[in-house]
Amino acid sequence: MDTNFYDVVVCGSELAGLVAAALLGRRGFRVLLVGHDADRASFEAGGHVLAREPGLLPPLETTAVARVLQELNYVQILRRRAPAPTPSFQVAFPHHRIDVTADSAALGRELERELPADRAAIEAALARLAGASATLDPLLGSEVTLPPDGFWERREVARFESLLPAGGADLLAPLPQGHLFRAAIAAPAAFLGGFGPGDLGTLGQARLFDVARRGLHHLAGGYAALRALFTDKVGSYAGEIREKVTPVEIVQKRARAVGIRVRPRDETIGCSHLLWAAPLADMLHLSGDKPPSRKLRDESAGLRPACYRYSLCMLLRPEAIPEGMSRLVYAVRDPTRPLIEENAFAVTVGEPAARAADKIPVWVQCLVPGAAVDAGPGYLGALRGRLRGQVARLLPFFARHLIVLASPHDGLPPELPGGRAAAAPATPVPAQPMAAVYSSDLPRALDVGGAPHATGIKNLYLIGRENLPGLGVEGELISAWSVARSISASQPKRDLLRREVLLDEG
C-alpha cells in the first residue's frame, strides 16, 4: 500500500531532475524529490567544505537557458551572482596562450599575436563553427522534445539536420590534424560536454565551443550552489524533499510506473509520473520481479562510459593566481595527443565566499579513461601527482599559497600548507564516483543526442546527462524543459491558471 501519493516523483541527483522538479512545482504539481543526497555536491577536507566541481551555466540569453530561468525568476539573481568573465576563457599551450572572447576583433588581435600565419584560416573556421551553432538555436529553444520522440518531432529534427553541415564534414579545414588550434576548439567540448574526446561530433564541438566563447557564468559556491539553487525552488513551491532514502524498486502495473519503493523503511510511494534523474544503467537494477524491457537493455548497452571526470579541488590565497589569468583556462601540453589525463586539464577559478575573501576556490579537472580507472585505486593516486605537477607550471606559486588541496575521487588525505597531509585515519576524503562521459552507439540526433526520455514504461522518464550529452549543461536544461512540458500537457488548464493566480497574489 502507498504511504503517500504525489503527482511527480523525481529520483536521483542530476541537474536536469532538480530543474524539472522546480518547474513542475512552479506549475502546480505536487512534487517529491528523493535520492538526490546520494550524490554529494560538496565534501569536507582538512576542516574546509569544498564544492566537488565548479558551477558553470551557459550564456543566460540563449533561449533554452533563458526560458527556464525566467519561469523560476532567476535571471536577475544569476546576472548578479554569476557574472561571465572577460576573456571568456584562455587556452594555454607550452609556448602559446590565447585569450578567447566573443569579440571577433579582440580574438583577431590574439590570433595575430600568437598565430599570425594561420589567422585567416582560423577565423574562417570560427565563422563556420558559429554558423553551425546558430542554426541550432531555433530548434533548441522550440517545443520539440529532444532527443525526438514521435514522427513529427523526428521530422522536424531531420529538417534542421538538412540545414547543417554533412556528417563528418571538417569545419576546421584547412588547419592540419594536430594543429594546436584544433585542440583549442576541442578542449571546451571535451570538458563541458558529455561525450568522450574520441566521440566528439562536429556539431556538438561547434556548439560547445560557441557557448564557451560567448561566456560561461560562474556561480559562487560551485556545483553545490548550483544544485541548491533548484532544490530551494522545489521547497518554495511546496514540493517535498526526502533525504537519506534509497530507491530500491520501480513499482509497475500493466507496463505503467505507479510508484517507487524506498529504504530504510521499505515503504512504497505512489505517483502519477516518475522521473529517473540518474544513469540509465542504475534503473535496470530497480525493475523488481519484472525484467527490464529490451528497449532499456539496448539503450543502456549502447551508451557506455568512455572516460570519467577527475577533479582536484583547492583553496588558495589570492597571491597564487597569476596576473592576467582568466577564470577559466584549458591547458594542453601536446595537441597531437588525446585530451586526457595530465595532457589536457581545465582550471576554473571561483569567487571567494563573502566572509572569506582570502580563500579562492580553484578546481582542476581532467578526463581519465574508463579502462585505467578499473586498474585500481593506485592509478588515481599516481594521476594526482602528475596532474599536480602540471598545475605548478600554470600556477607557479600555488604551493606557497595553498590552504588545502583534495580530491573527492581518489580516497587520499587532503594536502595542507607545507606539503603536510591530514592525520590518518580520520581525515582521508571518502572516495565518490566520478561523473562519466560517454561513448554512444545509439542514433545521435543532431550529433548531440543520446538516450531518449521514453523508457518503454508509461509515465517513467529518463531525464539527465544521458539525453543530450553533446550539449552539456545546456542539454540538461533542455531535457528538463522537455519532460516538464510533456507532463504539464496532462494537467487541466484551469488548475494551472488557478496556480498562477495564487502565486501572483502571494
PyMOL commands that set and color helices and strands:
alter all, ss='L'
color gray80, all
select helices_A, chain A and resi 15-26+36-38+63-71+75-81+104-114+116-140+151-161+180-192+197-199+202-214+222-236+280-286+294-302+318-320+341-343+370-373+377-394+417-419+445-447+469-488+493-505
alter helices_A, ss='H'
color red, helices_A
select strands_A, chain A and resi 2-11+31-34+42-45+48-51+55-57+89-92+97-100+217-219+240-242+246-252+257-263+267-276+303-316+328-332+344-349+360-369+402-406+415-416+420-421+435-440+460-462
alter strands_A, ss='S'
color yellow, strands_A
deselect
rebuild
show_as cartoon
